[in-house]
């Protein structure tokens, strides 16, 4: 597993909750998050690090863990493509 650091467009609501809406993969591609299955504090055992883990669904089928750790967002990747 590797970490792919990404920019994320988020909604920060008045209750103090953060919900990621979209990944900015590169200069061209924005990947919308279809749904979030789980939000919990976790460690990335495969890629290292810890923080808040969002289990995200992309394109209604692809599931990836998105982490927020020390002010940065990253995705656990098996390869370099989402």
OpenMM code with the backbone's topology and positions (N, CA, C; nanometers):
from openmm import Vec3, app, unit

residues = "UNK UNK UNK UNK UNK UNK UNK UNK UNK UNK UNK UNK UNK UNK UNK UNK UNK UNK UNK UNK UNK UNK UNK UNK UNK UNK UNK UNK UNK UNK UNK UNK UNK UNK UNK UNK UNK UNK UNK UNK UNK UNK UNK UNK UNK UNK UNK UNK UNK UNK UNK UNK UNK UNK UNK UNK UNK UNK UNK UNK UNK UNK UNK UNK UNK UNK UNK UNK UNK UNK UNK UNK UNK UNK UNK UNK UNK UNK UNK UNK UNK UNK".split()
positions = [
    Vec3(0.0841, -0.1188, 0.0000),
    Vec3(0.0000, 0.0000, 0.0000),
    Vec3(0.0879, 0.1243, 0.0000),
    Vec3(0.0434, 0.2212, -0.0729),
    Vec3(0.1117, 0.3503, -0.0751),
    Vec3(0.0113, 0.4596, -0.0405),
    Vec3(0.0629, 0.5759, -0.0068),
    Vec3(-0.0217, 0.6931, 0.0174),
    Vec3(-0.0186, 0.7806, -0.1057),
    Vec3(-0.1345, 0.8266, -0.1460),
    Vec3(-0.1456, 0.9260, -0.2524),
    Vec3(-0.2072, 1.0481, -0.1863),
    Vec3(-0.1266, 1.1535, -0.1683),
    Vec3(-0.1783, 1.2773, -0.1096),
    Vec3(-0.2618, 1.3502, -0.2140),
    Vec3(-0.3775, 1.3996, -0.1715),
    Vec3(-0.4721, 1.4638, -0.2621),
    Vec3(-0.5274, 1.5904, -0.1983),
    Vec3(-0.5773, 1.6794, -0.2819),
    Vec3(-0.6561, 1.7925, -0.2350),
    Vec3(-0.8003, 1.7443, -0.2262),
    Vec3(-0.8739, 1.7966, -0.1284),
    Vec3(-1.0115, 1.7524, -0.1060),
    Vec3(-1.1011, 1.8742, -0.0890),
    Vec3(-1.2146, 1.8723, -0.1561),
    Vec3(-1.3181, 1.9733, -0.1352),
    Vec3(-1.4112, 1.9175, -0.0275),
    Vec3(-1.4288, 1.9940, 0.0809),
    Vec3(-1.5063, 1.9470, 0.1964),
    Vec3(-1.6191, 2.0428, 0.2315),
    Vec3(-1.7161, 1.9885, 0.2994),
    Vec3(-1.8213, 2.0673, 0.3622),
    Vec3(-1.7943, 2.0646, 0.5115),
    Vec3(-1.7778, 2.1805, 0.5716),
    Vec3(-1.7645, 2.1929, 0.7166),
    Vec3(-1.8943, 2.2537, 0.7676),
    Vec3(-1.9749, 2.1724, 0.8365),
    Vec3(-2.1064, 2.2215, 0.8778),
    Vec3(-2.0995, 2.2976, 1.0103),
    Vec3(-2.2100, 2.3595, 1.0454),
    Vec3(-2.2144, 2.4421, 1.1664),
    Vec3(-2.2010, 2.3596, 1.2938),
    Vec3(-2.2175, 2.2277, 1.2830),
    Vec3(-2.1991, 2.1400, 1.3979),
    Vec3(-2.0544, 2.0981, 1.4185),
    Vec3(-1.9662, 2.1453, 1.3311),
    Vec3(-1.8251, 2.1123, 1.3431),
    Vec3(-1.7835, 1.9854, 1.2715),
    Vec3(-1.8731, 1.9283, 1.1940),
    Vec3(-1.8433, 1.8057, 1.1200),
    Vec3(-1.7823, 1.8381, 0.9844),
    Vec3(-1.6876, 1.7541, 0.9405),
    Vec3(-1.6253, 1.7688, 0.8096),
    Vec3(-1.6670, 1.6519, 0.7224),
    Vec3(-1.7151, 1.6829, 0.6019),
    Vec3(-1.7558, 1.5787, 0.5078),
    Vec3(-1.6851, 1.6042, 0.3748),
    Vec3(-1.5958, 1.5139, 0.3350),
    Vec3(-1.5320, 1.5297, 0.2043),
    Vec3(-1.6338, 1.5067, 0.0926),
    Vec3(-1.6290, 1.5917, -0.0089),
    Vec3(-1.7240, 1.5832, -0.1203),
    Vec3(-1.6591, 1.5376, -0.2499),
    Vec3(-1.5321, 1.5740, -0.2681),
    Vec3(-1.4671, 1.5515, -0.3972),
    Vec3(-1.3156, 1.5499, -0.3791),
    Vec3(-1.2482, 1.4582, -0.4480),
    Vec3(-1.1022, 1.4572, -0.4527),
    Vec3(-1.0557, 1.5336, -0.5752),
    Vec3(-0.9526, 1.6121, -0.5594),
    Vec3(-0.8880, 1.6748, -0.6747),
    Vec3(-0.7636, 1.5919, -0.7000),
    Vec3(-0.7715, 1.5017, -0.7976),
    Vec3(-0.6684, 1.4020, -0.8223),
    Vec3(-0.5431, 1.4630, -0.8847),
    Vec3(-0.5653, 1.5488, -0.9822),
    Vec3(-0.4554, 1.6199, -1.0473),
    Vec3(-0.5124, 1.7482, -1.1059),
    Vec3(-0.4369, 1.8136, -1.1922),
    Vec3(-0.4812, 1.9422, -1.2486),
    Vec3(-0.6073, 1.9292, -1.3329),
    Vec3(-0.6371, 1.8080, -1.3793),
    Vec3(-0.7483, 1.7878, -1.4721),
    Vec3(-0.8671, 1.7165, -1.4072),
    Vec3(-0.8411, 1.6170, -1.3240),
    Vec3(-0.9483, 1.5300, -1.2751),
    Vec3(-0.9954, 1.5639, -1.1336),
    Vec3(-1.1268, 1.5800, -1.1229),
    Vec3(-1.1944, 1.5903, -0.9940),
    Vec3(-1.2827, 1.4675, -0.9826),
    Vec3(-1.2714, 1.3961, -0.8713),
    Vec3(-1.3445, 1.2709, -0.8549),
    Vec3(-1.4461, 1.2878, -0.7414),
    Vec3(-1.5754, 1.2916, -0.7751),
    Vec3(-1.6773, 1.3090, -0.6711),
    Vec3(-1.6900, 1.1846, -0.5825),
    Vec3(-1.7162, 1.2078, -0.4555),
    Vec3(-1.7422, 1.0996, -0.3613),
    Vec3(-1.8926, 1.0747, -0.3626),
    Vec3(-1.9313, 0.9538, -0.4023),
    Vec3(-2.0726, 0.9185, -0.4135),
    Vec3(-2.1373, 0.9062, -0.2761),
    Vec3(-2.0681, 0.8386, -0.1835),
    Vec3(-2.1202, 0.8246, -0.0473),
    Vec3(-2.0054, 0.7926, 0.0475),
    Vec3(-2.0329, 0.8086, 0.1759),
    Vec3(-1.9362, 0.7751, 0.2800),
    Vec3(-1.9998, 0.6678, 0.3664),
    Vec3(-1.9346, 0.5517, 0.3738),
    Vec3(-1.9883, 0.4395, 0.4503),
    Vec3(-1.9584, 0.4499, 0.5991),
    Vec3(-1.8391, 0.5034, 0.6338),
    Vec3(-1.7995, 0.5067, 0.7741),
    Vec3(-1.7001, 0.6202, 0.7971),
    Vec3(-1.7090, 0.6814, 0.9140),
    Vec3(-1.6128, 0.7830, 0.9568),
    Vec3(-1.5691, 0.7436, 1.0975),
    Vec3(-1.4387, 0.7253, 1.1159),
    Vec3(-1.3898, 0.6850, 1.2477),
    Vec3(-1.2408, 0.7151, 1.2613),
    Vec3(-1.1938, 0.7362, 1.3850),
    Vec3(-1.0502, 0.7528, 1.4044),
    Vec3(-0.9823, 0.6169, 1.3868),
    Vec3(-0.8797, 0.6119, 1.3026),
    Vec3(-0.8131, 0.4852, 1.2735),
    Vec3(-0.6685, 0.5085, 1.2346),
    Vec3(-0.5931, 0.4011, 1.2386),
    Vec3(-0.4575, 0.4001, 1.1863),
    Vec3(-0.4587, 0.3306, 1.0515),
    Vec3(-0.3730, 0.3770, 0.9630),
    Vec3(-0.3540, 0.3094, 0.8356),
    Vec3(-0.2452, 0.2057, 0.8566),
    Vec3(-0.2847, 0.0821, 0.8809),
    Vec3(-0.1876, -0.0230, 0.9104),
    Vec3(-0.1028, -0.0587, 0.7894),
    Vec3(-0.1584, -0.0401, 0.6711),
    Vec3(-0.0861, -0.0781, 0.5496),
    Vec3(0.0030, 0.0336, 0.4980),
    Vec3(-0.0436, 0.1579, 0.5062),
    Vec3(0.0350, 0.2699, 0.4531),
    Vec3(0.1039, 0.3495, 0.5641),
    Vec3(0.0756, 0.3167, 0.6894),
    Vec3(0.1341, 0.3896, 0.8018),
    Vec3(0.0572, 0.5170, 0.8306),
    Vec3(0.0712, 0.5691, 0.9521),
    Vec3(0.0031, 0.6926, 0.9893),
    Vec3(-0.1280, 0.6661, 1.0603),
    Vec3(-0.1892, 0.7728, 1.1081),
    Vec3(-0.3173, 0.7617, 1.1757),
    Vec3(-0.3952, 0.8897, 1.1527),
    Vec3(-0.5167, 0.8924, 1.2001),
    Vec3(-0.6011, 1.0095, 1.1831),
    Vec3(-0.7449, 0.9677, 1.1672),
    Vec3(-0.8244, 1.0542, 1.1075),
    Vec3(-0.9645, 1.0238, 1.0829),
    Vec3(-0.9742, 0.9494, 0.9490),
    Vec3(-1.0416, 0.8352, 0.9502),
    Vec3(-1.0566, 0.7562, 0.8281),
    Vec3(-1.1998, 0.7649, 0.7773),
    Vec3(-1.2127, 0.7980, 0.6508),
    Vec3(-1.3407, 0.8037, 0.5813),
    Vec3(-1.3421, 0.6897, 0.4806),
    Vec3(-1.4383, 0.5989, 0.4930),
    Vec3(-1.4540, 0.4921, 0.3949),
    Vec3(-1.5473, 0.5457, 0.2873),
    Vec3(-1.4897, 0.5768, 0.1703),
    Vec3(-1.5619, 0.6471, 0.0643),
    Vec3(-1.5938, 0.5566, -0.0530),
    Vec3(-1.7088, 0.5827, -0.1135),
    Vec3(-1.7484, 0.5141, -0.2364),
    Vec3(-1.7386, 0.6152, -0.3496),
    Vec3(-1.6697, 0.5741, -0.4569),
    Vec3(-1.6541, 0.6561, -0.5769),
    Vec3(-1.7248, 0.5863, -0.6924),
    Vec3(-1.7929, 0.6614, -0.7746),
    Vec3(-1.8609, 0.6069, -0.8940),
    Vec3(-1.9533, 0.4905, -0.8595),
    Vec3(-2.0134, 0.4935, -0.7424),
    Vec3(-2.1113, 0.3942, -0.6965),
    Vec3(-2.0564, 0.2531, -0.6822),
    Vec3(-1.9231, 0.2342, -0.6917),
    Vec3(-1.8727, 0.0982, -0.6789),
    Vec3(-1.7335, 0.0872, -0.6175),
    Vec3(-1.6455, 0.1796, -0.6455),
    Vec3(-1.5077, 0.1727, -0.5979),
    Vec3(-1.4994, 0.2262, -0.4546),
    Vec3(-1.4486, 0.1455, -0.3625),
    Vec3(-1.4374, 0.1849, -0.2219),
    Vec3(-1.2902, 0.2043, -0.1879),
    Vec3(-1.2582, 0.3182, -0.1281),
    Vec3(-1.1221, 0.3482, -0.0837),
    Vec3(-1.1290, 0.4163, 0.0524),
    Vec3(-1.0222, 0.4001, 0.1288),
    Vec3(-1.0104, 0.4701, 0.2569),
    Vec3(-0.9405, 0.6030, 0.2321),
    Vec3(-1.0041, 0.7102, 0.2774),
    Vec3(-0.9498, 0.8449, 0.2697),
    Vec3(-0.9168, 0.8874, 0.4127),
    Vec3(-0.7928, 0.9290, 0.4357),
    Vec3(-0.7478, 0.9667, 0.5691),
    Vec3(-0.7208, 1.1154, 0.5775),
    Vec3(-0.7541, 1.1729, 0.6930),
    Vec3(-0.7153, 1.3096, 0.7260),
    Vec3(-0.6187, 1.2986, 0.8431),
    Vec3(-0.4919, 1.3311, 0.8193),
    Vec3(-0.3864, 1.3107, 0.9179),
    Vec3(-0.2966, 1.4335, 0.9228),
    Vec3(-0.2966, 1.5038, 1.0359),
    Vec3(-0.2120, 1.6206, 1.0586),
    Vec3(-0.2262, 1.7265, 0.9497),
    Vec3(-0.3499, 1.7545, 0.9128),
    Vec3(-0.3764, 1.8607, 0.8168),
    Vec3(-0.3625, 1.8222, 0.6710),
    Vec3(-0.3395, 1.6937, 0.6413),
    Vec3(-0.3257, 1.6475, 0.5026),
    Vec3(-0.4218, 1.5321, 0.4767),
    Vec3(-0.4670, 1.5257, 0.3518),
    Vec3(-0.5542, 1.4173, 0.3073),
    Vec3(-0.4742, 1.3200, 0.2220),
    Vec3(-0.4969, 1.1899, 0.2424),
    Vec3(-0.4367, 1.0899, 0.1533),
    Vec3(-0.5295, 0.9705, 0.1374),
    Vec3(-0.5088, 0.9001, 0.0260),
    Vec3(-0.5855, 0.7809, -0.0073),
    Vec3(-0.4906, 0.6623, -0.0030),
    Vec3(-0.5355, 0.5503, 0.0545),
    Vec3(-0.4586, 0.4261, 0.0472),
    Vec3(-0.4754, 0.3682, -0.0925),
    Vec3(-0.3639, 0.3346, -0.1540),
    Vec3(-0.3677, 0.2870, -0.2924),
    Vec3(-0.2945, 0.1544, -0.3074),
    Vec3(-0.3498, 0.0667, -0.3897),
    Vec3(-0.2800, -0.0558, -0.4312),
    Vec3(-0.1924, -0.0247, -0.5508),
    Vec3(-0.2388, 0.0694, -0.6297),
    Vec3(-0.1673, 0.1129, -0.7499),
    Vec3(-0.1820, 0.2646, -0.7579),
    Vec3(-0.1545, 0.3232, -0.8707),
    Vec3(-0.1576, 0.4701, -0.8817),
    Vec3(-0.2863, 0.5238, -0.9447),
    Vec3(-0.3873, 0.4402, -0.9612),
    Vec3(-0.5100, 0.4826, -1.0283),
    Vec3(-0.6280, 0.4644, -0.9349),
    Vec3(-0.7191, 0.5605, -0.9375),
    Vec3(-0.8414, 0.5467, -0.8587),
    Vec3(-0.9569, 0.5190, -0.9521),
] * unit.nanometer
topology = app.Topology()
chain = topology.addChain("A")
for resn in residues:
    res = topology.addResidue(resn, chain)
    for name in ("N", "CA", "C"):
        topology.addAtom(name, app.Element.getBySymbol(name[0]), res)
